[in-house]
Amino acid sequence: MKTDLIDRAAEIVTDPLVLVNLVSQRVRQLNSGRSPLIPTRPSMGAADIALTEIIEGKIKLADKKAETEE
């Protein structure tokens, strides 16, 4: 996992605990066979892919408040 990716993703998801949970959940999805949402390179690990997806806006946090109001 590259620290520059962590720093860039932390600018988007500012709560470190939320960022860790988001990356962990996406890594589990990727490891269970889900396809990456970005072009990947062989040198990229699952965490690198998840962080890059966050940085590129492919993964966003769901607003729980908005979901419960619908």
Backbone bond lengths (Angstrom), bond angles and torsions (degrees), N, CA, C in turn:
res aa  C-N    CA-C-N  psi(-1)  N-CA   C-N-CA  omega(-1)  CA-C   N-CA-C  phi
1 M - - - 1.455 - - 1.526 107.66 -
2 K 1.304 115.41 131.93 1.453 120.67 -175.86 1.532 110.71 -93.65
3 T 1.337 116.13 133.24 1.468 120.04 -176.71 1.521 112.56 -65.65
4 D 1.340 117.53 -30.54 1.470 118.56 178.26 1.525 110.89 -64.88
5 L 1.327 117.20 -34.36 1.462 120.24 176.27 1.524 110.67 -67.37
6 I 1.318 116.55 -40.53 1.468 120.61 178.50 1.524 109.85 -62.18
7 D 1.321 116.62 -45.70 1.467 120.46 -179.10 1.531 111.26 -61.95
8 R 1.323 116.36 -42.67 1.472 119.58 -179.71 1.523 111.72 -68.66
9 A 1.322 117.28 -39.80 1.473 120.65 178.56 1.527 110.30 -67.94
10 A 1.339 117.11 -33.40 1.468 121.08 179.74 1.525 112.07 -67.46
11 E 1.324 117.59 -21.56 1.457 120.56 174.86 1.530 110.71 -72.98
12 I 1.324 116.63 -25.88 1.457 121.47 -178.78 1.522 111.02 -90.08
13 V 1.328 116.17 -48.02 1.470 122.02 177.02 1.521 105.43 -108.34
14 T 1.324 115.97 98.11 1.466 120.44 -168.97 1.523 114.38 -77.10
15 D 1.313 118.65 -22.36 1.459 121.30 178.58 1.525 108.67 -84.52
16 P 1.351 118.08 115.69 1.468 120.43 -176.21 1.528 113.79 -59.27
17 L 1.317 117.66 -36.30 1.465 119.89 -179.95 1.528 111.09 -67.48
18 V 1.305 116.42 -39.84 1.459 120.67 178.25 1.532 109.67 -66.02
19 L 1.327 116.82 -41.42 1.464 120.57 178.83 1.522 110.56 -61.53
20 V 1.317 117.53 -45.69 1.468 121.32 178.97 1.523 110.63 -60.27
21 N 1.322 116.69 -44.90 1.465 119.85 -179.71 1.526 111.85 -65.72
22 L 1.317 116.99 -39.83 1.460 121.53 179.75 1.532 110.60 -64.54
23 V 1.327 116.25 -46.28 1.469 120.45 179.17 1.522 109.90 -65.11
24 S 1.323 117.55 -43.20 1.472 120.87 -179.60 1.522 111.64 -60.50
25 Q 1.313 116.45 -44.33 1.457 120.14 179.95 1.528 110.95 -63.89
26 R 1.322 116.75 -42.68 1.464 119.75 -179.69 1.532 111.12 -67.95
27 V 1.331 117.68 -37.86 1.466 120.88 177.35 1.529 109.95 -61.41
28 R 1.331 117.17 -42.16 1.469 120.27 176.80 1.532 110.71 -60.04
29 Q 1.335 116.27 -42.43 1.460 120.06 178.97 1.531 111.22 -62.77
30 L 1.322 116.38 -45.48 1.463 120.57 -179.96 1.525 110.99 -63.66
31 N 1.326 116.49 -41.91 1.464 120.51 -179.10 1.527 112.21 -68.92
32 S 1.333 116.88 -22.92 1.460 119.45 179.48 1.534 111.93 -90.91
33 G 1.324 116.99 4.22 1.457 119.69 173.01 1.512 117.02 115.03
34 R 1.320 118.05 -3.40 1.468 119.92 177.20 1.523 110.00 -64.68
35 S 1.304 116.65 146.22 1.467 122.02 -179.40 1.529 110.51 -81.15
36 P 1.329 116.76 142.29 1.463 120.08 174.38 1.519 110.78 -63.98
37 L 1.322 116.16 149.64 1.459 122.27 179.76 1.523 112.23 -92.36
38 I 1.327 115.83 2.11 1.466 122.30 -178.46 1.526 108.74 -132.05
39 P 1.328 117.32 160.07 1.468 118.96 171.03 1.534 108.61 -67.05
40 T 1.312 116.54 136.46 1.472 120.26 -177.04 1.522 110.74 -118.19
41 R 1.339 113.94 162.93 1.455 122.54 173.63 1.522 107.66 -116.25
42 P 1.324 117.96 154.27 1.466 119.83 179.93 1.540 113.68 -58.47
43 S 1.322 117.20 -25.43 1.464 120.33 -178.23 1.530 113.23 -78.36
44 M 1.330 117.32 -8.70 1.464 121.18 -177.41 1.523 110.76 -84.37
45 G 1.318 115.89 128.96 1.456 120.66 172.69 1.522 109.69 -85.83
46 A 1.320 116.19 174.12 1.466 120.85 -178.76 1.527 111.41 -61.31
47 A 1.334 117.80 -38.79 1.466 120.74 179.52 1.525 110.80 -66.62
48 D 1.332 117.27 -38.86 1.468 120.94 177.16 1.529 110.62 -62.62
49 I 1.320 115.82 -40.85 1.464 120.35 178.64 1.526 109.89 -63.83
50 A 1.338 116.65 -46.80 1.463 120.83 -179.53 1.528 111.24 -60.91
51 L 1.322 117.35 -44.98 1.465 120.92 179.68 1.527 111.07 -63.54
52 T 1.320 117.00 -41.64 1.464 120.79 179.48 1.524 110.51 -65.66
53 E 1.323 117.14 -37.81 1.461 120.11 177.02 1.529 110.93 -62.35
54 I 1.325 116.86 -38.81 1.470 120.85 177.03 1.531 110.12 -65.47
55 I 1.323 116.12 -46.64 1.471 121.25 -178.43 1.522 110.85 -60.87
56 E 1.325 116.84 -40.84 1.467 120.78 -177.82 1.524 113.26 -82.70
57 G 1.325 117.36 1.38 1.456 120.61 176.69 1.517 114.62 79.26
58 K 1.318 117.23 15.08 1.464 120.98 179.29 1.523 111.37 -78.45
59 I 1.332 116.18 -24.04 1.464 122.14 178.07 1.520 107.08 -124.38
60 K 1.313 115.48 130.51 1.463 120.77 179.00 1.514 109.18 -132.50
61 L 1.312 116.31 156.48 1.456 120.90 176.29 1.516 109.65 -74.65
62 A 1.305 115.86 137.11 1.462 120.22 174.56 1.517 108.24 -79.81
63 D 1.310 115.98 138.59 1.460 120.84 178.12 1.524 108.01 -85.37
64 K 1.330 116.32 103.52 1.468 121.07 -176.46 1.523 111.48 -61.00
65 K 1.321 117.70 -36.74 1.460 121.53 -179.02 1.530 110.04 -62.08
66 A 1.324 117.00 -44.48 1.461 120.68 -179.54 1.523 111.15 -66.90
67 E 1.339 117.46 -35.48 1.455 120.60 -179.82 1.533 111.84 -66.81
68 T 1.320 117.90 -37.21 1.464 120.99 -177.71 1.514 111.73 -77.62
69 E 1.330 118.74 -21.28 1.457 121.35 -179.22 1.529 111.99 -80.83
70 E 1.336 117.51 -17.73 1.465 120.77 -176.49 1.486 112.70 -74.89
